[in-house]
Amino acid sequence: MASPNVSALFFDYISLQSFLIFGMSFLIIYHLFTREKPVKLPPGPPCLPLIGNVHRLLGGRQRHIVMAKMSDKFGGIMNINVFGKRVVLLTDLQLIREAFLDKTDRFSDRVQSQFGEYIWGFKGSLVFGNGKGWKYHRRTTLRALRNFGMGKRSLENKINEEARYLARSFEDESGRPFNPQPSVQNAVSNVICSISFGNRYEYDDPEFRSLLDYIKMFMSKLAVPSIVSKIPKLWVTPFYKSLKKQTDECISFLRGVVEHHKATFDSNDIRDIIDVHLQDNDDECGAEEKLPRSLIWRGIFDLFAAGTDTTSNAILWAMLVLTQYPHVQEKAQQEIDDLIGRERPPSLPDRLHLPYVDATLMEIQRFRPVGCFVPPRAASVDTELRGYTILKGTPVWVNLYAVLHSPKHWKDPEEFIPERFLSADGKRTETPEAFIPFGLGSRICIGEQLARMELFLFMTNLLQRFTFEFPKEDPKPNLAGELGITLSPGRFRICAVNR
Ligand code: HEM
């Protein structure tokens, strides 16, 4: 029998081994060169199958507090899983500043919501648009807001006049308990309406009332950030069907106003923001980034919704909170009496000489911020933030409430203390870095100046005439509020007692 060829076997073995080693090395090197760079994602809570972390976000009307508490455990930057989709939640001031100020070009986009497209019939707008179109729209609207008086004496007269109508409607209640929400909302809305489409509406106008009810429902029943709007199957339920129907009615109201403006347009007499848009687009489609005439109503809707519900809720919060802190109300009234008296209407320069009033209004906005979350932004490219990677397209949720209530920035954050905004000698207000109720960076609220004007002029006018009291017969008010798109004080009654 021939002996086995040992050397042949040896070489067969070597060549097989070399082949395997060569092959493995090749695969490893190939993998190293072609694999996606490992990314370090922000930390976050463990996920459940399918729903991810949704069960942790269901804080109902108190989601802002639930999400602020989550960050105590997981830090100021958190990765959250919403039905398998990654979202980044920011609650830390320095991280928000880094993202929205230092890396502003990477975090200026808003998330494009499918729900928005369903409700409006197209993507984008002033609040939700991106890119060149949004930039152009924002610039034009800001210029128009300034031209029509934002921050100026001309608008001051209009707001004071509206405050007088509001005071008259309060007087009609003769100190008895009443729900102030409808008239405050109407008064505030009249300011933005007069700038946007040159009209104010009586408080008992039924068509305008139903429009305002719709805005209130829209802002209180929906949410940003929203989980429900990510489930298209829900949009066929009666609530969403009715929302869509009412939205269509609102659109046709605003379209009607724009049509009327078109019919009466005179380029030598630009009356309001609609006219500014009409002048800007003298053809039907306009340049790529311009707002086509057919969509002017959408820009006006954004101003109308963003400018009505936010500021009216801030005023309602001010009235309600002051009933619970009568010594603060008294001190603010005293300061107003000393400087202005009860007859002369307040003016913007008075604010500098009313530091306690100003500090009280700032503390209201910190204590119960109406914009707890900014409308979600999105990373436009992969971006590093504090060593973590935020991948392109990831929605970024920002919890302003968490910043405004963080013990890192505020002593006794759950207490209502206007003095925290005063200088040591009490003669002027100071604005801490963490006071950001209007957001930050390139998408900061464009109505900030208008809102601050309104809050100051309306409240000063009202405090000149009335002392607000909580009805003795009503159950104690719930100061936690109800979160929708805005944080509202919910339904309450108040007594406006003549001074
Ligand atoms: C107390 C009153 C108000 C508060 C607390 C408030 C708060 C905010 C916040 C937090 C944002 C998001 C900013 C960001 O993304 O960083 C915002 C955006 C916006 N606000 Fe306001 N707002 C108020 C009043 C107004 C008024 C009166 C108007 C109308 C003139 C207005 C129009 C807008 C618009 C159009 C945007 C979107 C800006 C953009 O995306 O470029 N807001 N607001």
Residues whose N, C-alpha, C, O or C-beta is under 5 A from the ligand:
A	BS01	HEM	L126 V127 R138 D302 L303 A306 G307 T310 T311 A314 V370 G371 V374 P375 P437 F438 G439 L440 S442 R443 I444 C445 I446 G447 L450 A451
